[in-house]
Amino acid sequence: MELVIDRITKQYKNKIAVDRVSLNLGIGVYGLLGANGAGKTTLMRMMCGILKPTNGEVKFNGIDVSEESYRDVLGYLPQDFGYYPEFSAQNFMYYMASLKGLTKAQAKTKTKELLEMVSLSDVAKKKIKTFSGGMKQRLGIAQALLNNPKILVLDEPTAGLDPKERVRFRNIISELGKDRIVLLSTHIVSDVEHISNTILVMKDGQILHSGSLEHIIKTVDGKVFECCVDSNTAERLTVAYPVINIRSEGENTFLRLVCDRMPHDTAINVSATLEDLYLYYFSEVSQHE
Amino acid sequence: MDRKLKQELKQSLTPPPTRHKAEFINSISYPKARFREVLFSQIGFIRKRVWLFYVLATCFAYFYTTVVKVPANIVAVVSSILPLFSLCIITEIYRSTAYNMAETELACKYNLQKITLMRLGILGTASFVMLILLVIIAGKNDLGVFRNSVYIGVPYLLSSYLSLEIISRFRSKETIYVCMAVCCAVSVFMMIANNLYQFIYSVQFITLWVGTFMVLMALTLFSFNQFIKSQEELQWSLL
């Protein structure tokens, strides 16, 4: 089972959204990390055949992304998950099952099983327009799994879920990643940290880093510092470096920073986390925005 | 084997727990629904109000011609109903975009393009049947089937063409209200035209009617082709 993305590019007039991305994905969970506008959604849309690439190709076991048989093994949850408000959750699942080519009997069985999995069986007959954001998101995850996909693409699947649901879904996604290719994007760094076997860091349409958590973190090893300084120094340091954590400690201020060199005499070097790496790479984006 | 021995064996032998059951079930490829089954299943997903409108419109036309019996107005009544038929079709084929479902449907085996064609096939067939019924109803005047068909077809094609152009150019939830306004305007215009400009239905204008019919037919087909092509990928831009 192999998903090959070969020098895929998407250009909109003078803006390159995805720039010659090449990836070979096997079974496992891949976490796509990047700031807003990094090109994550465009990359995912091209992987699902929703957008046509300007250049390059996407193939799963030799099947091109534009073919019906590719879509037959694909499950997708878009970032802005739409729905027909007059449908009940059950009818919506039946409708999606029909588009995925499931027979009536399979649709019934799968709908029951998946609505139970996402804890929506009690409200299966209620109209979707009465659902909360989290319930709609759970329904979105359920519809993506209807055809038991071999490629599962989830664009911010945990957005709108409460912490308890998020942890539950993290476990479900981990389980699903055992026998299929799962690609997910999220702004919640801890989600990627907990679920992904491989982390892909994306910036300006390109993949900057890809690898395991330990491998990725190595790039910021020795660049994370903590210090407790007076308020004037704290103000100066927060302007100069990306700040991960800031809190008042009596008259002083505690800071956790990411920088190439020791920011202050009292600073101590600490071990890095994925959040540190995220801020190190994407702090300039938020500064510019 | 002896039944008693069988039972004793069953009781004394505990079967081993299942291993890799989920993986095994996942590895089985189940037979998929055939195209015909998918097509017919879509009938149930078309909104009930559409079917209700089709039935009510035909009943109204039938009632008007058989009970009220005003033959001179039959063509005007029927041709002002038909733009509303085209509105029904447009709202159904634009539904995915209006409710932000296009992206999800594009990633399905039977993708947005195929689903749009299926919906159009179903509603097109229903409209065609209704159209024949309405031509028969309208045929209760002395204009003949050909002239009745042309007089009825022109407003239908005009509203279809304009609506297709609108949904191809402006993609938002509110677009459908513009289509609604256009179809209603065509419908009202046909009613007014019948009262104020009755002469347009005279035989000397038939060539103009036929010409208009042919041009609108070509334009509608062209617009429809463009719309279906646009359903191949998500209409979205970074800029």
HADDOCK unambig.tbl for C-alpha pairs under 7 A between the chains (distance, minus, plus):
assign (segid A and resid 12 and name CA) (segid B and resid 238 and name CA) 6.76 0.50 0.50
assign (segid A and resid 48 and name CA) (segid B and resid 107 and name CA) 5.84 0.50 0.50
assign (segid A and resid 49 and name CA) (segid B and resid 107 and name CA) 6.61 0.50 0.50
assign (segid A and resid 50 and name CA) (segid B and resid 103 and name CA) 6.76 0.50 0.50
assign (segid A and resid 50 and name CA) (segid B and resid 106 and name CA) 5.81 0.50 0.50
assign (segid A and resid 50 and name CA) (segid B and resid 107 and name CA) 6.35 0.50 0.50
assign (segid A and resid 50 and name CA) (segid B and resid 233 and name CA) 5.15 0.50 0.50
assign (segid A and resid 50 and name CA) (segid B and resid 234 and name CA) 5.67 0.50 0.50
assign (segid A and resid 51 and name CA) (segid B and resid 233 and name CA) 5.33 0.50 0.50
assign (segid A and resid 51 and name CA) (segid B and resid 234 and name CA) 5.90 0.50 0.50
assign (segid A and resid 52 and name CA) (segid B and resid 233 and name CA) 6.82 0.50 0.50
assign (segid A and resid 68 and name CA) (segid B and resid 109 and name CA) 5.59 0.50 0.50
assign (segid A and resid 71 and name CA) (segid B and resid 107 and name CA) 6.07 0.50 0.50
assign (segid A and resid 71 and name CA) (segid B and resid 108 and name CA) 5.66 0.50 0.50
assign (segid A and resid 71 and name CA) (segid B and resid 109 and name CA) 4.90 0.50 0.50
assign (segid A and resid 72 and name CA) (segid B and resid 108 and name CA) 6.91 0.50 0.50
assign (segid A and resid 72 and name CA) (segid B and resid 109 and name CA) 4.93 0.50 0.50
assign (segid A and resid 76 and name CA) (segid B and resid 104 and name CA) 6.90 0.50 0.50
assign (segid A and resid 76 and name CA) (segid B and resid 107 and name CA) 6.63 0.50 0.50
assign (segid A and resid 77 and name CA) (segid B and resid 104 and name CA) 6.99 0.50 0.50
assign (segid A and resid 78 and name CA) (segid B and resid 103 and name CA) 6.93 0.50 0.50
assign (segid A and resid 78 and name CA) (segid B and resid 104 and name CA) 6.58 0.50 0.50
assign (segid A and resid 82 and name CA) (segid B and resid 99 and name CA) 6.02 0.50 0.50
assign (segid A and resid 82 and name CA) (segid B and resid 100 and name CA) 4.59 0.50 0.50
assign (segid A and resid 82 and name CA) (segid B and resid 101 and name CA) 4.78 0.50 0.50
assign (segid A and resid 83 and name CA) (segid B and resid 99 and name CA) 6.17 0.50 0.50
assign (segid A and resid 83 and name CA) (segid B and resid 100 and name CA) 6.86 0.50 0.50
assign (segid A and resid 83 and name CA) (segid B and resid 101 and name CA) 5.87 0.50 0.50
assign (segid A and resid 84 and name CA) (segid B and resid 99 and name CA) 6.11 0.50 0.50
assign (segid A and resid 98 and name CA) (segid B and resid 38 and name CA) 5.91 0.50 0.50
assign (segid A and resid 99 and name CA) (segid B and resid 108 and name CA) 5.92 0.50 0.50
assign (segid A and resid 99 and name CA) (segid B and resid 109 and name CA) 6.16 0.50 0.50
assign (segid A and resid 99 and name CA) (segid B and resid 110 and name CA) 5.00 0.50 0.50
assign (segid A and resid 100 and name CA) (segid B and resid 108 and name CA) 5.39 0.50 0.50
assign (segid A and resid 100 and name CA) (segid B and resid 109 and name CA) 4.97 0.50 0.50
assign (segid A and resid 100 and name CA) (segid B and resid 110 and name CA) 6.27 0.50 0.50
assign (segid A and resid 101 and name CA) (segid B and resid 32 and name CA) 5.59 0.50 0.50
assign (segid A and resid 101 and name CA) (segid B and resid 33 and name CA) 5.12 0.50 0.50
assign (segid A and resid 101 and name CA) (segid B and resid 38 and name CA) 6.88 0.50 0.50
assign (segid A and resid 101 and name CA) (segid B and resid 109 and name CA) 6.56 0.50 0.50
assign (segid A and resid 102 and name CA) (segid B and resid 32 and name CA) 5.43 0.50 0.50
assign (segid A and resid 102 and name CA) (segid B and resid 33 and name CA) 5.37 0.50 0.50
assign (segid A and resid 103 and name CA) (segid B and resid 32 and name CA) 6.10 0.50 0.50
assign (segid A and resid 103 and name CA) (segid B and resid 33 and name CA) 4.69 0.50 0.50
